[in-house]
Amino acid sequence: MTTIAVTGASGFCGSHVAATAAARGADVLCVGRRPGPVGRHIPWDAGREVPDLSDADLVVHCAAAVGDPVPGSPAEATMRAVNVDGTARLLRAVGSRPVVWVSSASVYAPGPGRSRVTEDHPVRGQLNAYGRTKAAGEALALAAGAVVLRPRAVYGAGDPHLVPRLLSRVRRGLLLLPGPSVRLSLTAVENLTEACLVAAGWPPGAYNIADPAPYDRDEAIHTVLRAHRIRARIGHVPLPAARAAAGAAPKLARLLGRTEPPLTHYAIDQLAHSVVLDVSRARAQGWAAGRTLKDYAPVMPGR
């Protein structure tokens, strides 16, 4: 029986990977501060410690500090401790074991020109601490010979970040978005999970992971709103106005004592420019995305 260590197994992506691996007959080690949904718990604080991976045959690294914190905040320092220094500690413990390291399409250079993003797209100029620390962490993983997966905007049942943040922006039946609709790649958590569990045998390197086809931004958001039984219309904020608001938001967040601004340049970049991932490199290894947004079924009270 294969023993798979899943870091961050109490989190969104890690819990899906751990549960699916166990359902397929693997012995699962849930590595992190809290126990995962299955298997044996291996305590690990990624920001401080070297994990015990002595019983693992394969390591899937999902643990990460996420968010879009105010520059210079303690949350930004935590991101580096977990996403970069934590990766270095993990790699010291791995030895010769294969590693699948979950990164993010946020590492790619921002701005226009991302209508077809291959793994060779520049990795530089990230607009927030998350993108910068994921880029630095994955560089360590790639240098160590890991398989690095780059999903974009992971969604699915149990998502504590992407969809809740979107729903929180609805005010009086209106959701304001920067600029007109664009084409965007999204990644169902089931598609990422499948990649995590089959990628150990792939050649080392980076691989984009996304749903089979990109989505129209506004249509995708309407799909999510309907799934949550929220009736709202979408309004479009001109980009100059959105950028001006994002420029002022960090100062406001500091004055209010908040760890994240209500709007950032990173959020505008991710929503207002087309970002379509080319997943042909992963497909060439036999991976196929089986889920799409039409299959999205959030866990909701009363369902």
Buried (B, 14 or more C-beta within 10 A) or exposed (E): EEBBBBBBBBBBBBBBBBBBBBEEEBBBBBBBBEBBBBBBBBEBBBBEEBBBBEEBBBBBBBBBBBBBBBEEBEBBBBBBBBBBBBBBBBBEBBEEBBBBBBBBBBBBBBEEEBEEBEBEBEBEEBBBBBBBBBBBBBBBBBEBBBBBBBBBBBBBBBBEBBBEBBBEBBEEEEBBBBBEBBBBBBBBBBBBBBBBBBBBEBEBEBBBBBBBEBBEBBEBBBBBBEBBEBEBEBEBBEBEEBBEBBEEBBEBBBEEEBBBBBBBBBBBBBBBBBBBBBBEBBBEBEBEBEBBBEEBEBEEEEE
